[in-house]
Amino acid sequence: MDEFSAVLRARNFVRETDSSGLPPAVEAYVRHIGGVLRYEPDLPDDEPGYSFESNGKHFICVNEKDSEERQRFTACHEVAHIVLGLPSEHSAMPWWSYASRPKNEILCDVFAAELLLPKQLFEPLVREEQIGFSAIDELAHRFLASTTATGSRYAFVMDAPCAFILSQKGVVRYASRSKSLREAGGWIPPRREVPRETLSARLRAGGKEAGPDEVAADVWFSDWRRGGEVLEEARYLRAWDQTLTLLWFEDEEAPPLLHDTSDTEDEEPLLRELDGVLPWPTKRRRR
């Protein structure tokens, strides 16, 4: 299974559940699979939750000490494991780590984000907001979701070329891109170091700039053939050594493709082979 398939399954699940409230009712998702949601007070701080099946019923347990946003995401993540039929790999690393995150966990995160921020509710509100972290903060508040989940979905449904990047320990772990940016060739390779000349790198190094800042687009995008600059806003989460980055073009359009003239600019123009046919004169004047 790939991310696109997980997204489609999640959207079908939302339609089946008919969750039209804001924020979406996580309890309705759990009931739809015939499950029971429990809040556990004794789970360790680094364990957000788990699920198990007993007598044909699914039990989803979340950490009572976590924030409401975290509890909602955990519940939806466990629903994803059940609906997608993917075994849990939680023990591989802490819940907040994206370093070498198992594929099953990434797919369940994608599914959970679709449940928390349903396309039919989320996308119209994205279009009403100006691009920036302030819009992501407002939407996260309205949907009771984390900044990370909201930022990822925000970039994905945006009409304008836009990217939301999560880096950990100075290395890109995940990038969500709008359709228009993908079509323009804006590729951000995973597992690459965050470029030193970016606002994101300066924040991690102790900088205090608020942004947005301008940076050449080819600093972030690999094999970028359009030139131009992107606006960059960033947040550094020191507790987990994670950086959240938002990129977009000021005029909300990608620059046109650059033409490569390196092979022809030094060559003399060639005369057309003589064929005995004279061209007809035209009314166009030389400038």
C-alpha positions in Angstrom: 0.0 0.0 0.0 1.2 3.6 -0.8 0.2 6.9 0.7 -2.3 7.7 -2.1 -4.2 4.5 -1.4 -4.3 5.3 2.3 -5.7 8.7 1.5 -8.5 7.2 -0.6 -9.4 4.7 2.0 -9.5 7.4 4.6 -11.8 9.6 2.5 -14.1 6.7 1.9 -14.2 6.0 5.6 -15.1 9.6 6.4 -17.9 9.5 3.9 -19.2 6.3 5.4 -19.1 7.8 8.9 -20.8 11.1 7.8 -18.7 13.1 10.2 -19.7 16.6 9.3 -19.1 18.5 12.6 -16.2 20.7 13.4 -14.1 19.5 14.9 -14.9 16.0 13.6 -16.0 13.6 16.3 -13.3 11.0 16.8 -15.8 8.9 18.9 -17.9 8.5 15.7 -14.9 7.0 13.9 -14.3 4.5 16.7 -18.0 3.6 16.9 -18.1 3.0 13.1 -15.6 0.1 13.4 -17.5 -1.2 16.4 -14.8 -0.1 18.8 -14.5 1.3 22.3 -12.4 4.3 23.2 -10.6 4.2 26.6 -8.5 6.9 28.3 -5.7 5.2 30.3 -4.2 7.2 33.2 -1.3 4.8 33.8 0.4 4.8 30.5 4.0 6.1 30.4 4.6 9.6 29.1 6.3 8.3 26.0 3.4 5.9 25.1 0.5 7.7 23.4 -1.7 4.6 23.1 -2.4 1.2 21.6 -5.3 -1.0 20.4 -6.3 -4.6 20.8 -9.1 -6.9 19.9 -11.1 -9.0 22.4 -14.2 -11.1 21.8 -14.6 -9.5 18.3 -14.5 -5.9 19.6 -11.7 -3.4 19.1 -10.5 -1.5 22.1 -8.5 1.8 21.5 -6.6 3.1 24.5 -5.1 6.6 24.6 -2.9 8.2 27.2 -5.1 10.3 29.5 -2.1 12.6 30.3 -1.6 13.7 26.7 -3.1 16.9 25.2 -6.5 16.6 23.6 -5.0 17.1 20.2 -2.5 14.3 20.8 -5.3 12.0 22.1 -7.5 12.6 19.0 -4.6 11.8 16.7 -3.7 8.7 18.6 -7.3 7.4 18.4 -7.4 8.0 14.6 -4.0 6.4 14.1 -5.2 3.3 15.9 -8.4 3.3 13.8 -6.1 3.4 10.7 -4.3 0.3 11.9 -7.6 -1.5 12.2 -9.2 -0.3 8.9 -6.0 -0.7 6.8 -5.1 -4.0 8.5 -1.6 -2.9 9.2 0.3 -4.3 12.2 1.6 -1.9 14.7 5.3 -1.1 14.8 5.2 1.4 17.7 8.1 -0.2 19.6 10.5 0.7 16.9 11.0 4.2 18.1 9.4 7.0 20.2 6.1 8.3 18.9 7.5 11.7 18.1 10.5 10.5 16.1 10.5 10.5 12.3 13.9 9.1 11.9 13.6 5.9 9.8 9.9 5.7 10.7 8.3 2.4 9.7 6.1 2.5 6.6 3.1 1.1 8.4 3.3 4.0 10.9 3.6 6.6 8.2 0.6 5.2 6.3 -1.5 5.3 9.5 -0.4 8.9 10.2 -1.6 9.9 6.8 -4.9 8.1 7.3 -5.3 9.7 10.7 -4.7 13.2 9.3 -7.4 12.7 6.7 -9.8 11.8 9.5 -8.9 14.7 11.7 -8.9 17.2 8.8 -11.5 15.9 6.3 -11.0 17.3 2.8 -14.6 18.5 2.4 -14.4 20.5 5.6 -10.7 21.5 5.6 -10.1 22.5 1.9 -12.7 25.4 1.7 -11.2 26.9 4.9 -7.7 26.7 3.6 -8.7 28.8 0.6 -10.1 31.5 2.8 -6.7 32.1 4.6 -3.5 33.9 3.6 -0.6 31.5 3.3 1.5 31.4 6.4 1.9 29.7 9.8 -0.8 31.9 11.3 -3.3 30.2 9.0 -2.1 26.8 10.1 -2.3 27.8 13.7 -5.9 29.0 13.2 -6.9 25.8 11.4 -5.2 23.6 14.0 -7.3 25.3 16.7 -10.6 24.9 14.8 -10.0 21.2 14.1 -8.3 20.3 17.4 -5.3 19.0 15.6 -1.5 19.4 16.0 0.5 22.0 14.1 2.4 19.2 12.4 -0.7 17.3 11.1 -2.4 20.5 10.1 0.6 21.9 8.3 1.0 18.7 6.3 -2.6 18.6 5.2 -2.6 22.4 4.6 0.2 22.1 2.0 -1.3 19.0 0.4 -4.7 20.6 -0.4 -3.3 24.1 -1.2 -4.0 25.4 -4.8 -0.8 27.5 -4.9 2.7 25.9 -5.0 3.4 25.2 -1.4 5.4 22.7 0.8 5.4 21.8 4.4 8.6 20.1 5.6 9.4 18.2 8.8 13.0 17.9 9.7 14.6 16.1 12.6 18.1 16.6 13.9 18.7 18.8 10.8 17.7 16.2 8.3 14.5 16.3 6.1 12.2 13.4 7.1 9.0 14.3 5.4 7.7 16.9 2.9 4.1 17.5 2.0 3.6 19.3 -1.4 0.7 20.8 -3.1 -0.4 19.4 -6.5 0.8 22.5 -8.3 4.2 22.3 -6.8 4.5 18.6 -7.6 3.6 19.4 -11.2 6.2 22.2 -11.4 8.9 19.7 -10.3 9.4 21.0 -6.8 11.0 17.9 -5.3 12.4 17.9 -1.7 14.5 14.8 -1.2 14.1 13.0 2.2 17.2 12.3 4.3 19.0 15.3 3.0 20.4 17.9 5.4 18.5 21.1 5.8 20.4 23.7 3.6 22.6 25.9 5.7 21.5 29.1 4.0 17.8 28.7 5.1 15.8 30.2 7.9 15.1 26.7 9.2 18.8 26.0 9.6 19.5 29.3 11.3 16.6 28.7 13.8 18.0 25.3 14.7 21.4 26.9 15.3 19.9 29.4 17.8 18.6 32.2 15.6 15.6 34.2 16.6 14.3 35.4 13.2 10.5 35.4 12.9 10.3 35.1 9.1 9.1 34.9 6.5 12.4 35.0 4.7 13.3 34.8 1.0 15.6 32.1 -0.3 16.4 30.9 -3.8 14.0 28.1 -4.7 16.8 25.8 -5.9 18.3 25.8 -2.3 15.3 23.7 -1.2 14.2 22.0 -4.5 16.3 19.4 -6.1 17.0 19.8 -9.8 14.8 22.9 -9.9 14.7 24.4 -13.4 12.5 27.5 -12.8 14.6 29.9 -10.8 12.9 32.4 -8.5 12.7 32.7 -4.8 10.4 31.2 -2.2 9.2 32.6 1.1 10.1 30.5 4.1 8.6 30.4 7.6 9.8 28.0 10.2 9.3 26.7 13.7 11.9 25.0 15.8 10.7 22.4 18.4 13.7 22.1 20.7 12.2 19.3 22.9 12.3 16.9 19.9 15.0 18.7 17.8 12.4 19.0 15.0 11.9 21.9 12.6 8.7 22.7 10.8 9.1 24.6 7.5 6.5 26.2 5.2 7.5 27.3 1.7 5.5 29.2 -0.9 6.0 31.7 -3.8 5.0 35.3 -3.1 2.8 35.6 -6.2 1.4 32.1 -5.5 2.6 30.8 -8.9 5.8 28.9 -9.8 8.2 30.8 -12.1 8.3 29.7 -15.7 10.8 27.1 -16.9 14.3 28.5 -17.7 15.5 27.8 -21.2 19.0 26.3 -21.5 20.9 28.2 -24.1 24.4 27.0 -23.0 24.8 24.8 -26.1 23.9 27.5 -28.7 24.8 30.9 -27.4 28.4 30.7 -28.6 27.6 29.3 -32.0 27.3 31.3 -35.2 23.9 31.1 -36.8 23.9 28.8 -39.8 22.7 30.0 -43.2 19.8 28.1 -44.7 20.8 25.8 -47.6 20.1 27.6 -51.0 17.2 26.0 -52.8 16.5 28.5 -55.5 13.2 29.6 -54.0 13.0 33.3 -53.0 10.9 34.1 -49.9 7.8 36.3 -50.4 8.2 39.7 -49.0 6.0 40.5 -45.9 4.6 43.7 -44.5 6.5 43.2 -41.2 9.1 45.9 -40.6 12.4 45.5 -39.0 13.1 47.2 -35.8 
